Amino acid sequence: MRLILFLLRASWRAALLGGLVGMASGIASIGLVALIYCTLSNPGASTLRMAGLFAALCVVVLLTRVGSQMLLSRLTLTTVARLRIGLCRRSRESPLAHL
């Protein structure tokens, strides 16, 4: 819990955007599963239309999942970089006798 709060304090905008894109990915995945179920339960449906919708949902799921992972990875890496820089700064500014 402390780590999540730390990441939110570091950049709440990036965390919020990553969460929203991840939520969009989840919704698109649910839509994909629902489309597959509807197609299997109704074999007389328009297969060309269903195939186009399936392909579009697959692309949306792929792009949103990759986008979410990239946003959250960038947030994590920048936070770790800030922690390293802060640690180096604190160790550089402390007296030698204290080290």
C-alpha positions in Angstrom: 0.0 0.0 0.0 2.8 2.4 0.8 4.4 1.7 -2.6 1.1 2.6 -4.4 0.8 5.8 -2.4 4.5 6.6 -3.2 3.9 6.1 -6.9 0.7 8.3 -6.7 2.6 11.0 -5.0 5.4 10.8 -7.6 3.1 11.3 -10.6 -0.6 11.0 -10.1 -1.3 12.0 -13.6 0.7 9.1 -15.1 -0.8 6.6 -12.7 -4.3 7.8 -13.4 -3.8 7.7 -17.2 -2.2 4.2 -17.0 -5.2 3.1 -14.9 -7.7 4.5 -17.3 -6.0 2.9 -20.3 -5.8 -0.4 -18.4 -9.5 -0.1 -17.7 -10.2 0.5 -21.4 -8.2 -2.6 -22.1 -10.3 -4.6 -19.7 -13.6 -3.3 -21.2 -12.4 -4.2 -24.7 -11.4 -7.7 -23.5 -14.9 -8.1 -22.0 -16.4 -6.9 -25.3 -14.2 -9.5 -27.2 -15.4 -12.3 -25.0 -19.0 -11.2 -25.4 -18.6 -11.0 -29.2 -17.2 -14.5 -29.3 -20.1 -15.8 -27.1 -22.7 -14.1 -29.3 -21.2 -15.4 -32.4 -21.1 -19.0 -31.1 -24.6 -18.8 -29.7 -26.0 -17.3 -32.9 -24.4 -19.1 -35.9 -26.7 -17.3 -38.5 -25.3 -13.9 -37.7 -23.4 -11.9 -40.4 -19.9 -13.5 -40.3 -18.3 -10.7 -42.3 -19.5 -8.0 -39.9 -18.5 -10.2 -36.9 -15.1 -10.8 -38.3 -14.5 -7.1 -38.8 -15.7 -6.3 -35.3 -13.5 -9.1 -33.9 -10.5 -7.7 -35.7 -11.2 -4.2 -34.5 -11.6 -5.4 -30.9 -8.4 -7.4 -31.1 -6.5 -4.3 -32.3 -8.1 -2.1 -29.5 -7.2 -4.7 -26.8 -3.6 -5.0 -28.1 -3.0 -1.2 -28.3 -4.6 -0.4 -24.9 -2.8 -3.2 -23.2 0.6 -2.2 -24.6 -0.1 1.5 -23.9 -1.0 0.7 -20.3 2.1 -1.4 -19.7 4.3 1.3 -21.3 2.8 4.1 -19.1 3.1 2.2 -15.9 6.6 1.0 -16.7 7.7 4.6 -17.5 6.2 5.7 -14.2 8.0 3.0 -12.3 11.3 3.7 -14.0 11.2 7.5 -13.5 10.3 7.0 -9.8 13.2 4.6 -9.3 15.5 7.1 -11.1 14.3 9.9 -8.8 14.9 7.7 -5.7 18.5 6.9 -6.9 19.2 10.6 -7.5 17.9 11.6 -4.1 19.9 8.9 -2.4 23.1 9.9 -4.2 22.4 13.6 -3.3 21.8 12.8 0.4 24.9 10.6 0.6 27.0 13.3 -1.1 25.8 16.1 1.2 26.2 14.1 4.5 29.4 14.6 6.5 32.2 12.1 5.9 32.2 11.2 9.7 28.6 10.3 9.5 29.1 8.0 6.5 
